[in-house]
Amino acid sequence: MDEAGLLPDLEDRAAVLFGDSPHPSVTDHPPHSTDAYRAHVRLGLAFVMAGPGDVPVGFAICGVLDNALHLYELGMDPDHGGKGLGRALVETVAAEAKARGLEAVTLSTFTNVPWNAPFYETAGFRILAETELTPALILVANHEAEVGLTHRCVMRRDIHPKT
């Protein structure tokens, strides 16, 4: 099965949750292309959670920035939310960062949406101060501001290597 081909639709379904949030314009953004998802799959930077019938119900898309695995997007089908699957995807990303010998998982997210920054804090992330941002994370934050995203923060979860 070409899971990458199913991810744009899943991304759209996940975005529906933002309709009732302080950021309803998120639902207006078009999903990433199937080719973009395929590129992440080829690099081993896409993680898909399958549900009944082996149909994708959640995904995480990452990249490597500044010796960290950067979580660009975590999406979950609303019909499968609240079951711990998103947390399982975060743990999969953290395990991949550790396997790659990276020192952290980073991400940027909304501060005023319950399933964003507050959720990630319960998963071991902390909000970075501006003085802690690396050049690559500054670029990410600046790009988000340029496209009109507000109430954002950058977060980090340190990964501890095997001892």
C-alpha positions in Angstrom: 0.0 0.0 0.0 1.2 3.5 -0.8 0.6 5.1 2.6 2.1 8.4 1.4 -0.8 8.7 -1.1 -3.3 8.6 1.8 -1.6 11.2 4.0 -2.9 14.4 2.3 -6.4 13.3 3.0 -5.5 12.4 6.6 -3.8 15.8 7.0 -7.1 17.4 5.9 -9.1 15.4 8.4 -6.7 16.2 11.2 -6.9 19.9 10.4 -10.7 19.9 10.9 -10.0 20.0 14.7 -8.7 23.6 14.3 -12.1 24.8 13.1 -13.2 25.3 16.7 -9.8 26.5 17.9 -8.4 30.0 18.2 -6.8 29.3 14.8 -9.5 28.3 12.4 -7.5 29.5 9.4 -5.4 26.3 9.7 -8.2 24.5 8.0 -7.7 26.7 4.9 -4.1 25.5 4.3 -3.8 22.9 1.6 -2.3 19.6 2.6 1.3 18.7 1.7 1.6 16.9 -1.6 1.9 13.1 -1.9 5.4 13.6 -3.4 6.4 15.6 -0.3 5.2 12.8 1.9 7.0 10.2 -0.3 10.3 12.1 0.1 10.0 12.0 3.9 9.2 8.2 3.7 12.3 7.6 1.5 14.4 9.4 4.1 13.0 7.4 7.0 11.4 10.6 8.4 7.7 9.8 8.1 6.0 7.6 10.7 2.5 6.3 10.2 0.1 4.8 12.7 -2.3 2.3 11.1 -5.8 1.6 12.3 -8.4 -1.0 11.4 -7.9 -2.4 7.9 -4.3 -1.1 7.9 -5.6 2.4 7.0 -3.5 5.3 8.3 -5.1 7.1 11.3 -2.1 9.2 12.3 1.3 10.4 11.1 4.4 12.3 12.1 6.6 14.1 9.6 10.2 15.0 10.7 13.4 16.5 9.5 16.9 16.7 11.0 17.8 20.2 12.3 20.8 21.1 14.5 21.4 17.6 15.8 17.8 17.1 16.6 14.8 15.4 15.0 12.4 18.2 14.3 8.8 17.2 14.3 7.2 19.3 11.5 3.8 17.9 11.8 1.8 15.4 13.9 -1.6 14.6 12.5 -4.3 12.3 13.9 -7.7 11.4 12.4 -10.2 13.0 14.8 -12.2 9.7 15.0 -9.1 8.1 16.6 -8.1 10.9 18.9 -7.9 10.5 22.7 -6.7 6.9 22.5 -3.0 7.6 23.1 -2.0 7.1 19.5 -0.6 10.6 19.2 1.5 10.1 22.2 2.7 6.8 20.7 3.7 8.6 17.6 5.7 11.1 19.7 7.4 8.2 21.4 8.2 6.7 18.0 9.8 10.0 17.0 11.8 10.1 20.2 13.0 6.5 19.7 14.1 7.4 16.1 16.0 10.4 17.4 17.8 8.2 19.9 18.5 5.5 17.3 20.1 8.2 15.0 22.2 9.4 17.9 20.5 12.8 17.9 20.3 14.9 21.1 16.7 16.0 21.1 13.3 16.2 19.4 12.2 19.8 18.6 9.0 21.2 17.3 7.0 24.4 17.0 3.4 24.5 18.0 0.5 26.7 19.2 0.6 27.8 22.8 -3.2 28.3 23.1 -4.5 25.0 21.7 -4.9 22.2 24.3 -3.7 19.4 22.0 -0.6 21.4 21.1 1.9 22.9 23.6 0.1 21.6 26.7 0.0 18.1 25.2 3.7 18.2 24.3 4.6 19.4 27.8 3.0 16.2 29.2 5.2 14.3 26.8 8.4 15.7 28.2 8.9 18.8 26.0 9.7 22.2 27.4 9.3 25.6 25.8 12.5 27.2 24.7 13.4 30.8 25.4 14.4 32.9 22.5 18.0 32.8 23.6 17.9 29.0 23.3 16.9 28.9 19.6 19.4 27.7 17.1 19.7 29.3 13.7 17.6 26.6 12.1 14.9 27.0 14.7 14.9 30.7 14.3 14.3 30.2 10.6 11.4 27.9 11.3 9.8 30.4 13.7 10.4 33.3 11.3 8.7 31.3 8.4 5.7 30.6 10.6 5.4 34.2 11.5 5.6 35.2 7.8 2.8 32.9 6.8 0.6 34.4 9.6 0.8 31.8 12.3 0.6 33.4 15.8 0.7 32.2 19.4 3.5 29.8 18.6 6.4 28.5 20.6 9.4 26.2 20.0 9.7 23.2 22.2 12.4 20.6 22.9 12.6 17.2 24.5 16.2 16.1 25.3 17.1 12.5 24.3 19.4 10.7 26.6 21.8 8.2 24.9 22.1 4.7 26.1 24.5 4.4 29.0 
